[in-house]
Amino acid sequence: MSFNNVSREVAKIEDSLKRSSELVAIAEFDGVPAGFACAQAHQSFCYDGSEAEITEMFVEEEFRRNGIASRLIEFLEDGLQQQGVQSIKILTGHKNQTAVMTYEAAGYVQEQHLVLAKTLFQDKRN
């Protein structure tokens, strides 16, 4: 199975889901898998309350513009709120205007933060 140009074995995905507290939503359209979204809640000892991040959002091209992404967001928000989450953040590419408009329509606002990243190791098996 492949997503974002990363291939993973189905068994590894299943194992990850069994061990994770990640919230995963899968959307169907007329009984056909149409998209999915994932979120993770976390709490720092520094602050009261917990926050979450919507980490993945994908809707198959042929099913877009049917409200699926909005319903996936609502599902994740409901589940996270039940876990006591007080705020949700989303990281998306600044050039991904379709995603930005979808999130803004759901009530999210852009913040001005700089994201820094570092690869700690290179997987030599691929």
N, C-alpha and C positions, 0 to 999 in steps of 0.2 A: 504494500500500500504506500502511496506517495502523496505528500502534501508539501507545498512550498519547496519543491525540488529535494525533499528529504524522504528517502525510502525507509520504511520500517516493516519488520515482519509482523503479521497479524498477532502472533502469540506474544510478542513483546508489547504490543499496544494493549492487549487484553490484560497482561500482567501489570502494566503501568496503571491501568484504570482500576484494577482491584486494590492496589496499594496506595492510591492517591485519594486525596480529599477534593480533587478537582471536580468542579461542577461541569457536566457535559450535556449539551442539548443537541438533539438530532431532529431535523425538520424533514417532514415528508410532504409531498405534493401528489395527490391522487395515488397514494401508496408507494411512491417512488422516493428514495432518499434524495433530498434536494439541497441540503446544507447542514452545517453544524456550527456550534459556538462553544467556547470553553471559558471558564473563569476560575480564579483561585482567590480565596480569602486569606488574609494574613493579619497578624497583629504584632506590633512592635511593643516591647516593654516600655518604650519611651512615651507612649501615648495611650490615653483611654480610648476604647472603641477599636473596632477593626475596620480595615478597608480591603478592597478587592481590586483585581484587575481582570478585565475581559481580555484574555490572551489570544484567542483565535476567533475568527468569524469568517465563514465561507458559505456562499450560496452559489450553486451551479449556475452558469451563465443563462441557460434556458429557463431557469425558474426565477430569475431576478425580476424586480418591478412587480412583485405579487405580495409584498408585505412580509415576506418570510424573515428577512433580517430584523425587522422591527419586532416581530413576535419572538424571535430567538433572544433579542435583547431583553424584552419584557420577562421572558421565562427566567433568564439568568438573574435579573434584578430581583424578582420575587424570591428565588431560591437563596440569593445572597442576603436579602433582607431577613429572611427566616433564620439565617445564621447569625444575625446581629450586626451585619456589615452596615456601616454608616456612610461610606462613600466608595465610589467606583472610579477607577482610572482606566483609560484605554490608550494604548500606544499604537499609532498607525503612521504610515508614511505620509509626509506632508504633500506629496504629489497625488495621493490616492483620494481625489476629491469626491468620488462616489461614496467612499467609506466615511469621509469627514461629514458630508451632507446627511448621511444616514444617522450618524451618531448625534449630530446637532439637532436633527429632527426629533430625536429621542430625549432631548434636553441636556445633552453634554455640551460643555463650553471648552474652547481652546484655552490652554494655559501656556505660558512661555517658560519652558524648561529645556535644558540642553541634555541630551542623552549621550552618555559615553559608554563604550563597550570595549571589551578585551577578550580575546580567545586565549584560554588558559592552556589548551593542548589541542593538537591536531589528531583526529582519529585516523590512523594510518591504515585501517582495514578497508576503507573505501577507495 
